[in-house]
């Protein structure tokens, strides 16, 4: 890479910009973590959508605008999720002081 940059840089000046863009995209495509997006889709879809938004925002709008958009949407998601907490019904496991979610422990007892 250094030899190419040192000696062949003047030849790149005559290439059209879309060719240079294709070279950059083909070298950067291996850096994109597709497995992470698939994992996020299975774990939490809002995080996956945020990941895709950040990727596409920086790709089409520029680095600063794309990241600002992703941070803004992330803050909106955090505020929305904190305003709607997840509530689970729990009961005590018989003979212990341990509490479990009703769906996880079918042998629990209600507290009166």
NULUMTI-711109 format. One record per residue: residue in three letters; z, y negated, x of N, C-alpha, C, CB in turn. Coordinates in steps of 0.05 Angstrom, whole numbers, plus 5000, padded with zeros to 4 digits. Atoms other than C-alpha are relative to their C-alpha. Glycine has a CB too. Layout:
<pts>
ALAZYXZYXZYXZYX ...
</pts>
This chain:
<pts>
UNK500050245017500050005000500049755017502450004981 UNK499950234983501749525056497449955015502350025020 UNK502650024986495249675093497949894980499150275011 UNK501950105021491349555028500549714995500350164974 UNK499450285005494948905016499249835024502949964994 UNK500550164976493948675088497049965005501350135024 UNK502850024992486648835097497949994977499350245017 UNK501949995022483348935029500549794978500050274988 UNK499450205020486448354990497649824994502349835009 UNK502350185006480247904997497950144982498649915025 UNK501949865017476048454963500950004971499650285009 UNK498950015027480648434902499449744985502950064999 UNK500650265012478847704890497550014983499849795022 UNK502549995015472047904864500150194976497850095018 UNK499749825023474648414814500849844975502250225006 UNK499250145025475148194741503050064995498350104976 UNK497149985005482248094715500750254984501049764985 UNK499349765015481848674666500050255018498050044978 UNK499949784981480449144725502650005015497649995020 UNK497450024987486548894761502350084981500549715011 UNK498049925020490548974697500050304996499449864973 UNK500249705003488049694690501350145024497150094997 UNK498849894976490249834761503149984998499149865026 UNK497150035003497249554747501150184979500649704993 UNK499149835022497849924681500050295008498349964975 UNK500149724992495650584711502250075021497350075012 UNK497949944981500750524767502849974988499849815024 UNK497450055012506450294721500650214977500249724989 UNK499749825023505250814665502050225006497350124993 UNK498149784994509451334702502949905000499350115028 UNK497350115001515450864701501149984972500049725013 UNK499150025028515850864625501450274993497749954980 UNK498349775006521351344602499550094971503049955005 UNK500649905026518151694542502250194990497350144999 UNK497949815008523652224542502449844989500950175024 UNK497850165010528851674532499549904972500549765019 UNK500750095027525151414471500350224980497149884999 UNK499749775017524852104441502950074995498550255011 UNK497149955003532252214455501349794982501450005028 UNK498950215017533951544424499250034971499149725010 UNK500949955028529851714362501750214986497050085000 UNK498449795012533952344351502949914997499850255017 UNK497250085000540652014366500549764981501049935028 UNK499650245017540151314335497349854999502249825012 UNK502750115004533551054307499949705004499050074973 UNK500150294996535550324309499949935030502549864987 UNK500350054971536450364385497250065010502150175015 UNK502849944992529650694391498149784992499250274987 UNK501750225009526450144350500449765018500649934971 UNK499550224982529849634394498750045027503149965003 UNK501349934975527249984456497049954998500650305008 UNK502950045004520149974428499449704997499150164975 UNK500350295004520949244407500149865027502149894981 UNK499750134974523249044477497550065017502550105015 UNK502349924985517449434508497549854991499550304998 UNK502450135010512049154463500249695002499550084971 UNK499650294998515148454463499449905028502849934993 UNK500550094972514948404539497150055007501850145019 UNK502849944994507948714540498249794988499350274989 UNK501850185014504748234490500949715000499750094972 UNK499050285002509147614490500849885027502349984981 UNK499050094974511247574563502950095004499849695002 UNK497449894993517647754599502249854986500450005030 UNK497850165011522147184577500150014970499749715010 UNK500150005029519847154505500650284989497349914990 UNK499549725009519947914497502950085002498350195015 UNK497249944996526847984526501849844981500849965029 UNK498550165018529447404485499950114971499049705000 UNK500349875026526647734422501750254998497050064995 UNK498549765000529848394440503049954999499450185024 UNK497150075000536648074455500849894972500649795022 UNK499450115027536347684389500250214979497949804992 UNK499949785020534748304348502450185006497450165001 UNK497749844993540148684386502649874989500250035030 UNK497750145010545248154367500250034969500049715008 UNK500149975029543048194294500950284992497249954989 UNK499249735006543848954295503050045005498550205018 UNK497149974995550848904326501649874978500749875028 UNK498650145022553048394274499850164974498949724996 UNK500449845025550148824217501750255001497050074997 UNK498449754999553449464242503049955001499250165025 UNK497150065000560149134254500949914972500749795021 UNK499350085027560048854183500050244981498049794990 UNK500149765016558649554155501150245017497250054990 UNK498949784984563450034191499650274987502949965006 UNK500349735010562550784184502850104991498850195021 UNK497549905011567951084139499850304995500749844973 UNK499949725004569851814138502550094986499750155027 UNK497749895014574452204093501350225018499250114972 UNK498749814983579652584134502450134986501049865026 UNK497649865010585253084119501350145023499350194978 UNK498449884979590653424159499650305001503049944996 UNK500249714996589754124188502850124993499150075029 UNK497449885008595154574158501750085023499450254982 UNK498149934980601354644200499949845026499750285007 UNK500250174976599354104251500149714991497450065016 UNK500250295005599253354257497249905007502149845016 UNK502850074993591753364272498449944975498750235017 UNK501750075022586853024226497150045008500549704992 UNK502849954995579553214220498449914975499450315005 UNK501850075022573553004178499850244981497249915011 UNK500049795020573253404113497750205005499849884972 UNK502349824996566353684129500350185024497449835003 UNK499649844976568553924198502150214998500649815023 UNK497849815002574954284178500450074970502649885012 UNK499749935028574654654112502850104992498050224993 UNK497349895006581854904117502249795002500650235019 UNK498050214999585454234113501549974974498749745007 UNK498450055024590453964064500249694996502850135002 UNK499750285006591053294029502949915004499049944971 UNK497350114996596952844045500749844974500149815025 UNK499250145025600952593985501949785007501450204981 
</pts>
